[in-house]
Amino acid sequence: MSLGDENDGGQTRTRLPDGGTGDVYGGARRPARNSRSLITVVGVVVLLIAAIAFANRSGTGEGTSDDTAKGPGAGAPTSATGVRPVTGKDGTIPTGYAHDEQGAQSAAANYAVALGSDGMFKRDTRHTIVRAVHDPAVVDSLLASLDQAYSGTFLKNVGLNEDGSSPEGLTFVSRTVPVGTKVTGFEGDTATIEVWCTGLVGLAGEGSNKPVTETWFTITQKLKWTQSDWKIQSSSQQEGPTPVNGDNRASTADEIAGAVAGYGGFTYAR
């Protein structure tokens, strides 16, 4: 999933499980994955599906933070850094970020979470999400591209029905989890933010041939201050950094499906 900016006709990849047969969970150890086990989708639009992450904001009001970035390129600890979270919402998406570096980090992270959610796979919710988090100047052309990218054929390749719904007895999982954020550029009304993420994607349930797997990647978002908030102008993604795979036993299909139903995803992490 890689792209230069909104005028760049780059390309991006979305990685999804290969269509093998049978249930791979079954209590066995999780095998190492490689690029051949993933579906590659080309296009600027699909880059957004992979977006993921959370971060912090800096606001006015009581409290101080010792974790603010020291300038472009400076890494910040992964402990909480905002003075307080935002309180505004556009649907379920947090809005109303501070006009500073922490606010930009928080916006990039939370927007990535929304763009990496299962709502992107259905037309109506996809349009709502994209309009909420993007610069209005890029929305219409982006939606047109997204609607083409999320074709019935693409959805079937992912394992979904043509309308984006899950097959009977299975639960589709598309969640993103942030690990950290970094400011790589900030000039008042524009910001470039990197979000290091891990994500879950696949179909949970007995007999799934596209089981839920994890991926690691870094999202780069270029943001613009518009309409009194940070909005995305363009984004890109690259693979990793990826840690060594642990020696954990892979859970059964029922355990994964139960976890998906029992643990709600985040809309605002920190």
N, C-alpha and C positions, 0 to 999 in steps of 0.2 A: 504494500500500500504506500506508494511514494509519489510526491508531487512537489513542484517548486512553489507556485503561487496560483492565484485564481486565473491568471492569463496563461498559465503553463499547461500545455497539453500532455502532461506526464501520465504516468500510469501507476496503478496501485493494485495490490493483491489482497484478497480476502482468503484466509485459510480455513478450510472446513474439513471434517473427517472424510476419508475415502469411503466408498460404498462397498465395503466388504460384507460378507454374510455372517449370520450368527450373532450371538451375544458375547461380546468380548470381555464383559465384566467378570462374572463368574468366580470372583475371589482370587483370580490370578494376579501376579504382580503386573503392574502397568508396564508395557513394553516401551522402549525408546521410540520416539516419533521422528520422522524425517519429512522432507518436503514432498516426497512422492505420496504421502498419506493425506495430502490436503488438496482441495479444489482451488484452482487459481482463477480469479475473475479479474479481467482487465478493465480499467476505467477509473476516472477521477472520482466518480460517485461512490463506488464501493469502498473507497478509502474511508468514508465516513462510518461505514458499518463497524469498522475495526476500532474506531476511536473509543477511548476508554479513560477514565481516571477521575480522581478527585483532588482537591487541593484546599488552600486556605484563602481567606480574604483578610485584608486589613481594613478596619472601619474606624469611624470616629466614635467617641464615647469612652466609657471607662475601660481601664485595663491597658497594659502594654505587652509587647511581645519582644523576646530576645532572639526570635528565629527568623526575622525578616532577611530577605536576600540582600547581600552587600553590593549588588550591582549585577549587570548582565553577565551571565556565565557562572555566577556564584551559586554553589549548591547550598540548599537549606536542609536542616534536619527533618526527618519524617514525623516528628512530633507536631502536635497542633500549633499553628502559628497565627491564626486570625484572632483579632480582639473579640469578635463575636460573629456568628454566622449571619448570612443574609436572611431576611424575613419575607421578601417578596417571592412570588411564584407566577409562572406562566403555565397554567395547568399544574403538572407535577414537577416542572423544571424550575429550580431556584433562579431568581433574577435579582437585579439591583445591587451589583457588585461595586466595591470601592474603586475610585478612579486612581489606582496606584498598582504597584507590582503584585502585591498580594491579591488584590481584587482580580487582576488578570489571571493569576494562577488558579484561583478558585473557579473563575468562569470557565477556563479551558478544561479543567478537570471535570467539573459537573456537566458541562456540555458534552464531553467525550463519553461520559456515562450514559447520557440520554441517547447519543448517536450509536452506541454499542448495544442498545437494548433490543429486545424482541419486537418492540413496537415499530422498528424500522422495516419490518417485513410485511406490514399491512399498510395499504395506501393511505387511509385516512389518518392513522396515527403518525405515519411517516411525514405527511405534509404538516401536521401540527408541530412535530418536533423540529423539523427543518426551519420552519418559519420562526419558531421561538428562539433559536440559537444563532441564526445567521444574519449577516448584514443584509438588509432588504434589497440592496443593489444586486446581490448574487442569487437571491432565492428562486426567482422564476426559472432561470436557465438551469439551475441545479435540480429543481424538482422535475423538470422535463427529462433530464438525464437519469435521475434516480428511477423514475417510473419505467424507463426503458430497461435499466439495469435489473430491476426487480421483476423480471418477466416471469411468466408461468414456467418457462423452461428452467430458469435459474432457481426458482423456488422448489421445483421438483428435484433438481440436483442436490439441493440442500436437504431434501427429505420431507419437505412440506407439501401441502396441497397447493393448487394453483392460486388460491386466494390468500395464502400465507398462514392458513390454519394448520395445526398439527394433525397427523393421522390419528385415528381412533386408538386409544390406549397408550399413546405416547405424549410426552411433554417436551416442547421445544425450549431449549435453554440458550440464551445469548446474554451474557452478563460480563461486565468489565469491572475490574478491581484495580484501583490505583496503588502504586508503590511509592511514588514521589514525583515532585515537579521541580522545574528549573527555569528561570528566566534567562533567555539567551539574547534578548533584545528588548529595549523599552525606550520609547521616545514620546512620552506624553499621551498622545491619542492612538498610538500603535504599540503593539507588544507581540513578541514571539515567545511562546511558551512550549517547553518540552514536558511531556507526561510519560513517565515510565509505568507500564501497565502489565497486568496479566489478565487473561480472559478465559471464559468458559463458553463453549459452543457445541451444540449437538442435540440429539434426541434422546431423552431419558425414558426408560421403560423397558419392560421385558420384550426381547426380540428385536430391539433396535439394531439396525446395521450401520448407523451413524452415531456411535456413542459420544457422550460428552467428553471432550478433551480440553486441555489447557494450552494457551499460547502466551508468549512473552513478546512485547514490542514496545517501541517508543513512538508516541504521537507528537508531532510538531504542529501547533496551531498558530496561525497569524491572525491576530485580533485587531479590531478597530473600535474605538470609542464612538458610539453612535446611538442616538435616541436615549442618552443618559445611561448607557450600559455598555459592557463589552460584548461584541458580536464577532462571529467567525467570518473571516474573508476567505481563507483557504486553509487546508491542512494536508499533512503528509504523514507517512508512517514507515518505519524501518523495523526490521526484526531485531529482537533482543534489547538489552542484554538478557541472556537466558542462563539461569543457574543450573547446576548439575541436578539431574533428576534424582529425587529421593527414592529410598527403598521402601516406599509405602505400598501396602496391599491395595490393589484396585477394588473399589466397592462393587457390590452387586448392582444390577440394574434397578432393583426395587429400592435399594438404599439411596441411590442417586436420585431417583424419582421422588422419594420421600423427602430428601433434603431440599430439592427444588421447591416442593410444595410447602415445606415447613419453615424455610428461611427466606424471608423477603429480601429483595435486592435493595441497595441504597440509592437514594436520590441526592443525598448530601452527606459526605463521609466525615469531613472535619472542617 
